[in-house]
């Protein structure tokens, strides 16, 4: 089902989609975060308290886990003047390691994602609490980028670290799913959203 045109229209919710309050002020909420290129917006959909919570885990994902992809792909940012032209990269040459400033256009992009077991609601298994991470999946950089990197710096190998902190990715995915559900069916069908709760609610 194609929801594209439907979501591009202005949608006013009139209550916080996370805690249910109708108290003003209510802020707009990007279904997919702005920093990841999201353009679908729910208006009057998040109270100040819940906005601070969702902004926190969105910020962790965008500034840590997705930083390289956001920078290389030039995804939206409200701080364009702070966007670097190069990023640090650990490389190995003749057995010696060093940190170089690698230009964005050849920086090796890797995407690491947590893979979860299906929600208990879907497979009907007994459920107690928490989110189960089944495995970690990684999509590595293209051979073309690696070749350009090796040719430019005459290196043997490179390595980098991607941070997966807490349950930020899980909360971000749940937030996106909730936003689409509200856009498609309305906020009144949501009995309870756990996204803005404390991290203890997720473990």
N, C-alpha and C positions, 0 to 999 in steps of 0.2 A: 504494500500500500504506500502510495507516495503522499507524504504529508507536507512536502516542500512549500507549496503556495499557501497552504493553510497556516503554517507556522510563521510565514513572513508577514502576515497581517498583525496589527497591534492587538494584543490580548491582555485585558485587564482582569486580574484575579480578584483583588479586593480583600485578600487575607494572606497571612504568612503560610506558605505551602509546607513549612517545616513544623511549626508549633501550633498553627491554627488561629493565632491571634488576629483580630481585625483592628487593633489599636494602631493609630497613626503615630509616627510616619511609617509607611510601607514603601520599600524600595524596589526598583526593577531588578530582575534576576535573569542573567544569561543562562539558557539551558545548557549549552556547551560554553565553557568559560571563554571570555573575550580573548584571553591570552593564548587560547588554542584555536582561535579563528571563528568562534561562535558568533552567529548573527541573529539567532532566534531569541527573542526576549519576552519574558513575562513581566508585565507592569504591575506595580503594587502587589508584589508577591513574596517579599521577605522583610521581616522586622529587623530592627537594628541589631538586636542580640544575635539572631540567627545569621545575619549577614556577616558579622564578625567571625563567627565560627566557620562558615563555609569559605570565607575569604582566607582563613588560616590554612586549611588543608589544600585549597586550590593553589595558594602561594607556594607551599612546600613542593607540590608536584611541578609547578611551572618553573620554579627557580632551581630545582635540583634534578629531578628525574627527567624532565622534558627540556631542560635549558639548552642543550646542544641542538636538538631538533627545532626548537622555537627560533634559535639564532640563525641556524643554517637555512631554514626554510622561510625566514623573515616573517614569522607569524606576528600578529599584532602585539604591540606593547605601548604602554602609556609613558614610557621612559626611553624614547628613541635615541636621545642623546647619550644614553649610557650603554647602548648596544655595542659590544666589542667587534673589532675587525678581525681579531684572532682569539683563540682559546688555548690554554695550556694543554700540552699532550706529552705523556711520557713515552719516549722512544728508546730503542736499543740499537746501537751501532758498534760492531766488532766487540760485542760483549759488554759494552759500557752503556749505562743508563743515563739519560738526561731529560730535562723538561724543556721543550721548545714551545715557541708561540706559533701555533699552526693557523694559517689563514682559514677563514670560514669556508671559502669555496672548495677546499679539499679536506676539510676536517672529516674524519671517519664517523659517520652517523650510525649509532646503534640504538635500538629500541628494546627495552627490557620491561616485560609486563608480568604481573602475577596472574596465575591461572587458578581459578577457584572451582570448588565443587559446585554443582547446581544448587540453587536455593532449595531448602527442604520443602517449601510450598509446591515446587514443581515435581520433584521426584517422590514426594510423600514419605520420606524417611523420618524417623523420630528426630526431633530437634530439641536441643537444650539451649545453647547460646553460641554466639561467636560466628566468625567467618573462617572457613577452612581454605587455606592456600594449598592447592594440590601440587603445584610446581611453578617454576619460573621459566618463562619463554623469552628468548632473545633473538632479534633479527639483527644480524651484523651488517657492517658497512659493505658497500658494493666493491667488487674487485677493481673496478675502474678508479674509484677514489683511492683505494689502497695503492694502486700502481702509481698514480699521480703523486701521492705522498712519498712513496719510496724514491721515485725519480727526482723529486724536488730536493729532498733532504738526504738522499743516499743513506737510508736507514735499513736495518734488517727487520725490525718489528716495532709495533707500538702497542700500548695498553692504556686503558682508562677505567675509571670506576664510576658506576651509576648507583645512586643512593635510592633505596626503597625503605622509607622511614615510616614506621608505625603502620597504620591502616589508611594512609592518606589516599592511595590510589583506589582502594575499595570504596571509600567514602565519596570520592569524586565520581566514580562510575555510578554509584547509587544515586547521587545528586542529579546526574544527567538523565538517568532512567526516570526518576521522579518528575523532572521537568517535562520530559516528553509525555509522560502519562497525564500530567495536569493540562498540557497543551492540547492533548487529544481528547481527553474525557472530562476535564474539569477537576478542581481541587476537592469537590465534595465527595468524590469516590474514594479518596485516600483516608483510611481509618486512622493511621498513625505513621508518621515519618520518623525514622530513627536517626536520620543523618545528622541532625544538629545536637544529638546527645553527646555526653562525654565519651572519651575513647573507651572507658571501661564498659560501655554499653555494647562495644563491638568485639570484646575478647572473652 
